[in-house]
Amino acid sequence: MAAKSDGAAVSVEDDNTPRSLSEPGNPAARPRCSAAGGKPYTLLDCCWVLCALLVFFSDGATDLWLAADYYLRGDYWWFGLTLVFVVVPSAVVQVLSFRWFVYDYSDLSGGDGAASGSGTGAAAAGAAATAGDNSLSTKDSDQRGGSAAVGNAANATPVYSSSGPPATAGRVGAPRRCCTVCMWVFQTVLHVLQLGQVWRYIHALYLGAQSRWHSNGPRRHFHWRLMFESADITMLRLLEAFLKSAPQLVLQLSIMIHGNTVLPLQGLSASASLVSLAWMIASYQKVLRDSRDDKLPMSYKAVITQMLWHFFTIGARTVAFALFASVFQLYFGIFIVSHWCVMTFWIIQGETDFCMSKWEEIIYNMVVGIIYIFCWFNVKEGPSRFRMTVYYSVTLAENVALTAAWYTYRGPHTSDSYALVVVCLVACSFALGTFFMLVYYCWLHPDGPVLGSQWGGCVDEGVVGAGGVAGVIDACLTPSQGSQTDMVITSPPRTLPRTKDTGEPVPGERDKDRDRDSCLPVFQVRPSPSSSPALLHRTSSSSRAQEGPVIRIDLPRKRYPAWDAHFIDRRLRKTILLLETTSAVSPRIQYRSSMMGSKEVLEYETTV
């Protein structure tokens, strides 16, 4: 497992091609503001948030309405269970949301955000220099051995780690005491009323509108805050969906099957829970991809298709659970606990790297184990075809076994025709979910069709500047190398020959050259891509952006599908937002590379 952030030192030898908002020469970087060529906040984004609010209210309101109906009917046992699955998960999520608010706002109101941001956050910024000084660019600092950037970063560090607020922070200003008290009271009341997520959704709408209406400088700042807020919402809602909506769905389906009747409120509550689950998984993946500039964003067509995929697969899964639980209550509990233990062990064995501490990682793995009870959730970098096949094969076998057990031992009040319809419903729902999954991966996946991308395909990795000429690196991989596409630049193959100053191959490498020429190419450099419009757009838009301050994070960058450290470490967030308000140019972010030094990277690129 990769190293965790516990106050790491400032990195002055950053090898990675920087992840940035405005960095020339990095095709993987997506500028985060429309002025720099990024995707602006649109009406469609606003409608998506409004629909998310509608899903949130419909899920909670139908559950409470159904609980009240059970109470009025005298079904106190069902009333208690329904209410518990509403109140307890919601309270857990509200506590976590309020904890995040306390951490963020207490530092803002105290006026020492700069000190906390850099004194503990494993980051340094070359913001003391003027915004127009191009010598602070990461590209230049890599090519010059990092001397200029190192010096400026070292000089800037005391400015941000002092005990008092920086002088430039006066433009932001600490809120007045009365406003601070009002904000604390307002947030406390909101979270007590279980409306913390509602406020965050409304705040996201406000930030999106501000990022669209303001000029270049404030727009960048509002867009950063929008991305951070969206990340918080999706993490909170995903946790709530699988702690509340998933067990609520199984409970209501079990009640319907056990009583052999379907009340309108029961069907409404189950449908709202199912939609909430599918919605949050798709929304989580979209926001995660939007937050990472090394991944292409998801279109709304892809998001809707992924939502349908999870809607039908989770629907089949929960119906099978409910059928089995209506006959074998005790064995159903044993089955759920056993499945959760096996899946959690499988996730831990994969060595995930999502959180910033060991204990947070363990808790995260346990939560993902709960998700794996109901649906697939990718938690590991690299091709997931084999892992998905294993998971859905196990899921299919479990669904068949649970449904068959119910069909065999069902009660006498269930007719054969009714039982056959229910079995067909489970099978057709799972088949439809599999169909939409194939549609997503074959036609709508952001990285292109999966069928051809991992078998001898060429993956665009980046732009290498050499003497002012930009070229795109292609990693042409064999099937066995498909899981290491991200290692092409940072970990060069040892079979490639190094060249001397005379341009002749190193002695003893001619035989290796013949063997290599008979195989597929491992590394190529070709001209700028005319066949990759998205990459070309990113390159051209990034090259027009100005250089800005650099935030160097002395941690290796987390691999997708994990969140970047500056999204889950709130200390780094504060550093970024501070620089956004004090710098005329958007800051760029660099992560430490643990593979090689910058000189070796440059030597390798020049040699090839």
DRENDREN-209832 format. One line per 8 residues: their letters; for each residue z, y, x of C-alpha. Coordinates in steps of 0.2 Angstrom, whole numbers. Each point is the difference from the previous one (the first is absolute). Layout:
N
A) Z Y X | ...
***
This chain:
608
MAAKSDGA) 0 0 0 | -4 17 6 | 13 12 6 | 9 10 -13 | 3 19 0 | 18 3 5 | -2 17 9 | -13 -5 12
AVSVEDDN) -4 12 14 | -14 13 0 | -17 -8 5 | -9 9 14 | -13 -13 4 | -9 -3 -16 | -15 -11 1 | -5 -2 -18
TPRSLSEP) -14 9 -7 | 10 12 -10 | 1 -2 -19 | -2 18 -5 | -5 12 -14 | -12 9 11 | -5 -9 15 | -18 0 8
GNPAARPR) -7 -16 5 | 11 -11 -11 | -11 -8 -14 | 16 -9 -7 | 8 17 -3 | -1 7 -18 | 4 18 0 | 13 3 -14
CSAAGGKP) -5 17 -6 | -17 4 -8 | -2 15 12 | -1 -12 14 | -12 -12 -9 | 12 -11 -9 | 0 -5 -18 | 8 13 -11
YTLLDCCW) 11 -3 -15 | -11 -3 -15 | 2 -1 -19 | -1 -18 1 | 15 -1 11 | 9 10 -12 | -5 -11 -14 | 6 -15 10
VLCALLVF) 17 7 2 | 1 4 -19 | -5 -18 -4 | 14 -6 12 | 12 11 -10 | -6 -8 -16 | 2 -17 7 | 18 4 6
FSDGATDL) 6 7 -17 | -9 -14 -10 | 8 -14 10 | 18 8 -1 | -1 6 -18 | -6 -17 -7 | 13 -9 9 | 14 11 -7
WLAADYYL) -8 0 -17 | 0 -19 0 | 18 -1 6 | 5 11 -15 | -9 -11 -12 | 9 -16 7 | 16 9 -3 | -4 5 -17
RGDYWWFG) -6 -18 -4 | 17 -7 7 | -8 -9 15 | 13 6 12 | -4 -12 14 | -18 6 0 | 5 18 -1 | 12 -2 15
LTLVFVVV) -13 -8 11 | -14 12 -5 | 12 15 3 | 6 -7 17 | -18 -2 6 | -3 18 -4 | 16 9 6 | 4 -9 16
PSAVVQVL) -17 1 9 | -2 18 -6 | 17 4 7 | -4 -8 17 | -16 10 1 | 8 16 -5 | 14 -2 14 | -14 -2 13
SFRWFVYD) -10 15 -6 | 15 11 0 | 5 -6 17 | -17 5 6 | 2 17 -8 | 17 3 8 | -7 -4 17 | -15 12 -2
YSDLSGGD) 8 14 -9 | 17 1 8 | -9 3 17 | -12 13 -8 | 15 9 -7 | 10 -1 16 | -14 8 10 | 1 -13 14
GAASGSGT) -16 -10 -4 | -7 3 17 | 14 -7 9 | 1 -15 -11 | -19 -2 1 | -2 -1 19 | 18 -4 6 | -1 -17 -8
GAAAAGAA) -17 -3 -6 | -10 -7 16 | -12 14 -1 | -5 15 11 | -12 14 -4 | -10 12 11 | 2 14 -13 | 7 13 12
ATAGDNSL) -18 3 6 | -12 10 -10 | -10 -9 -13 | -17 5 8 | 5 -8 17 | -12 -15 0 | 9 -7 16 | 13 -7 -12
STKDSDQR) -13 -12 -8 | 4 -18 1 | -17 -4 6 | 1 12 15 | 18 -5 4 | -6 -18 1 | -15 4 11 | 11 11 12
GGSAAVGN) 14 -12 2 | 10 8 -13 | 7 14 11 | -4 15 -11 | 7 -8 -15 | 15 -7 8 | 5 17 7 | -2 9 -16
AANATPVY) 9 -14 -10 | 14 0 12 | 2 19 -1 | -1 -1 -19 | 13 -13 -2 | 15 11 2 | -6 12 -13 | 0 -13 -13
SSSGPPAT) 16 -9 5 | 12 15 1 | 15 0 -11 | -6 15 -10 | -16 3 -10 | -16 5 9 | -4 19 -1 | -17 -4 -9
AGRVGAPR) 9 -9 -14 | 4 16 -8 | -16 0 -9 | 6 -16 -9 | 19 6 -2 | 14 -10 -6 | 2 2 -19 | 14 11 -6
RCCTVCMW) 16 -8 -4 | -2 2 -19 | -17 -8 0 | 7 -14 11 | 14 -4 -12 | -12 1 -15 | -12 -12 9 | 14 -12 4
VFQTVLHV) 6 0 -18 | -17 -2 -7 | -4 -15 11 | 17 -8 -4 | -3 2 -19 | -18 -7 2 | 6 -15 9 | 14 -3 -12
LQLGQVWR) -12 0 -14 | -11 -12 9 | -14 12 2 | -2 2 19 | -17 -8 0 | -6 12 -14 | 5 15 11 | -9 -7 15
YIHALYLG) -16 -3 -11 | 1 18 -6 | 3 6 18 | -15 -10 6 | -11 9 -13 | 7 17 5 | -4 -4 19 | -17 -6 -4
AQSRWHSN) -4 16 -10 | 7 10 14 | -10 -9 13 | -16 3 -9 | 3 19 -5 | 7 6 17 | -9 6 15 | -2 -11 16
GPRRHFHW) 18 2 7 | 11 -3 -15 | -13 -13 -6 | 4 -11 15 | 18 2 -3 | 0 -5 -18 | -12 -14 3 | 12 -8 13
RLMFESAD) 14 2 -13 | -11 -8 -13 | -3 -15 10 | 19 -2 4 | 4 2 -18 | -13 -12 -6 | 6 -13 13 | 18 2 -7
ITMLRLLE) -5 -2 -18 | -10 -16 3 | 14 -8 10 | 13 4 -13 | -11 -5 -14 | -6 -17 8 | 18 -4 3 | 5 4 -18
AFLKSAPQ) -15 -10 -7 | 5 -16 8 | 18 2 -3 | -2 6 -18 | -17 -3 -8 | -3 -18 8 | 16 -8 -6 | -1 10 -17
LVLQLSIM) -17 -8 -3 | 5 -17 4 | 16 2 -12 | -10 7 -14 | -13 -14 1 | 13 -13 1 | 9 7 -16 | -17 0 -9
IHGNTVLP) -4 -18 5 | 18 -6 -4 | 0 8 -17 | -18 -5 -4 | -3 17 -7 | -7 16 8 | 8 17 -6 | -11 15 2
LQGLSASA) 12 9 11 | 1 -16 11 | -18 0 3 | 0 19 3 | 14 -1 13 | -8 -15 9 | -17 8 0 | 7 16 7
SLVSLAWM) 10 -9 14 | -16 -10 5 | -10 16 1 | 14 9 10 | 0 -15 13 | -19 0 2 | -1 19 1 | 13 2 13
IASYQKVL) -7 -13 12 | -17 8 -1 | 7 18 1 | 10 -6 15 | -15 -6 10 | -10 16 -4 | 14 12 6 | 3 -11 15
RDSRDDKL) -19 0 5 | 0 19 -3 | 14 3 11 | -8 -9 15 | -14 8 9 | -5 -16 8 | -5 -7 -17 | -13 5 -12
PMSYKAVI) 7 6 -17 | -2 -10 -16 | -11 6 -14 | 7 0 -17 | -12 -14 -5 | 8 -10 13 | 17 4 -6 | -4 -4 -18
TQMLWHFF) -8 -17 5 | 15 -4 11 | 11 5 -15 | -9 -13 -11 | 1 -13 13 | 19 1 0 | 1 3 -19 | -8 -17 -3
TIGARTVA) 8 -10 14 | 18 7 -3 | -3 -3 -19 | -5 -19 3 | 15 -1 12 | 13 7 -12 | -6 -10 -15 | 2 -16 10
FALFASVF) 17 6 5 | 5 4 -18 | -7 -17 -6 | 10 -10 12 | 16 11 -2 | -1 -3 -19 | 4 -19 3 | 8 -1 17
QLYFGIFI) 11 15 2 | 11 -7 15 | -15 -8 9 | -10 17 -2 | 14 9 9 | 0 -13 14 | -19 1 1 | 1 19 2
VSHWCVMT) 13 1 13 | -9 -14 10 | -17 9 -1 | 8 16 5 | 9 -8 15 | -16 -8 6 | -11 16 -2 | 13 10 9
FWIIQGET) 1 -12 15 | -19 1 0 | 0 19 1 | 14 0 13 | -10 -12 11 | -15 12 -1 | 11 13 9 | -4 15 -11
DFCMSKWE) 3 17 7 | 2 12 -15 | 17 8 3 | 9 10 13 | 15 -12 3 | 3 -19 0 | 11 0 -15 | -12 11 -11
EIIYNMVV) -13 -13 6 | 10 -15 -7 | 3 9 -16 | -18 5 -2 | -5 -19 3 | 12 -5 -13 | -8 12 -12 | -18 -6 4
GIIYIFCW) 6 -17 -3 | 4 5 -18 | -17 7 -1 | -8 -16 6 | 8 -9 -15 | -13 9 -11 | -15 5 11 | -8 2 17
FNVKEGPS) 6 14 11 | -8 2 17 | 13 4 13 | -9 -5 16 | -14 8 10 | -16 -10 2 | -11 -11 -10 | 10 -6 -15
RFRMTVYY) -13 -12 -7 | 9 -16 5 | 18 7 -5 | -7 5 -17 | -8 -17 -2 | 16 -9 4 | 10 12 -12 | -12 -2 -15
SVTLAENV) -1 -19 3 | 19 -1 -1 | 0 12 -15 | -13 -10 -9 | 9 -17 3 | 16 8 -6 | -8 7 -16 | -8 -17 -4
ALTAAWYT) 17 -9 3 | 10 12 -11 | -12 1 -14 | -2 -19 0 | 19 -3 0 | 1 12 -15 | -14 -9 -9 | 8 -17 2
YRGPHTSD) 18 4 -4 | -3 14 -13 | 9 0 -16 | -6 -8 -16 | -2 17 -9 | -15 4 12 | -16 -7 -7 | -13 -8 11
SYALVVVC) -13 13 -4 | 12 14 4 | 5 -8 17 | -19 -2 4 | -3 18 -3 | 14 5 11 | -6 -11 14 | -17 7 -1
LVACSFAL) 7 17 1 | 9 -3 16 | -16 -8 8 | -12 14 -6 | 12 14 6 | 1 -8 17 | -19 -2 1 | -3 18 -5
GTFFMLVY) 12 6 13 | -9 -10 13 | -16 7 -6 | 5 18 2 | 8 -4 17 | -17 -6 6 | -9 15 -8 | 12 11 10
YCWLHPDG) -2 -9 17 | -19 -3 -2 | -5 17 -6 | 13 13 -2 | 11 -2 16 | 1 17 10 | -5 -9 16 | -15 -8 -8
PVLGSQWG) -4 -18 -6 | 12 -12 8 | -12 -14 1 | -10 7 14 | 13 12 9 | 10 -14 9 | -14 -12 6 | -10 7 14
GCVDEGVV) -1 17 -7 | 2 17 9 | 15 11 -4 | -1 18 5 | 16 4 10 | -2 18 6 | -9 13 9 | 1 1 19
GAGGVAGV) -4 17 8 | -8 -2 17 | -8 16 8 | -2 8 -17 | -9 -15 -8 | 8 -9 -14 | -4 -18 -4 | 7 -12 -12
IDACLTPS) 9 -16 6 | -5 -16 -8 | 11 -15 1 | -12 -15 -3 | 12 -14 -3 | -1 -19 -2 | 10 -8 -14 | 14 -4 11
QGSQTDMV) 2 18 6 | -1 7 -18 | 19 2 0 | 1 12 15 | -13 14 -5 | 14 13 4 | 2 -7 18 | -18 4 6
ITSPPRTL) 4 16 8 | 18 -1 4 | -1 -18 7 | -17 -2 10 | -6 -18 3 | 4 -5 18 | -18 -8 1 | -9 16 0
PRTKDTGE) -5 5 18 | 7 16 8 | -13 10 10 | 2 8 17 | -5 17 5 | -17 -6 5 | -3 -7 -17 | -1 -18 6
PVPGERDK) 10 -14 -9 | 16 -6 9 | -4 -16 11 | 3 -16 -9 | -3 7 -17 | -19 -5 -1 | 4 -17 -8 | 11 8 -13
DRDRDSCL) -14 12 -4 | -12 -15 -4 | 13 -9 -11 | 4 16 -9 | -18 4 -3 | -3 -16 -8 | 14 4 -13 | 1 13 -13
PVFQVRPS) 3 18 6 | 19 4 1 | -2 19 2 | -14 12 -2 | -3 19 0 | -14 7 -10 | -5 17 -6 | 8 9 -15
PSSSPALL) -1 -10 -16 | -13 5 -12 | 4 -16 -11 | 19 5 -2 | 0 16 -11 | 19 -1 -2 | 3 -1 18 | -13 13 4
HRTSSSSR) 8 12 -12 | 17 -2 7 | -6 3 18 | -10 15 -4 | 14 8 -11 | 13 -4 13 | -10 7 14 | 0 17 -8
AQEGPVIR) 19 1 -2 | 10 10 12 | 13 -7 12 | 18 1 -4 | 17 -5 5 | 3 -18 4 | 14 -11 -7 | 3 -14 13
IDLPRKRY) 9 -15 -8 | 8 -11 13 | -3 -16 -11 | -15 -12 -1 | -10 4 -16 | 4 -12 -14 | -14 -11 -6 | -8 1 -17
PAWDAHFI) 6 -5 -13 | 16 8 6 | 4 19 -3 | -1 11 16 | 16 4 7 | -1 19 -5 | -1 -6 -18 | 15 -11 0
DRRLRKTI) 11 10 13 | 5 16 -9 | 5 8 17 | -18 -1 5 | -5 7 -17 | 11 16 3 | -8 2 17 | -18 0 -7
LLLETTSA) 5 12 -14 | 8 12 12 | -15 1 11 | -11 2 -16 | 9 15 -4 | 2 8 17 | -18 -4 7 | -16 7 -5
VSPRIQYR) -9 -16 4 | 4 -17 -7 | 10 -11 11 | -7 -16 7 | 10 -16 2 | 0 -13 14 | 8 -17 1 | 4 -9 16
SSMMGSKE) -11 -14 5 | 9 -15 8 | -16 -8 6 | -6 10 15 | 1 17 9 | -12 14 -4 | -8 -2 17 | -4 -18 -3
VLEYETTV) -8 5 -17 | -11 13 8 | -5 -11 14 | -5 -14 -12 | -10 12 -11 | -9 7 14 | -4 -17 8 | -7 -7 -16
***
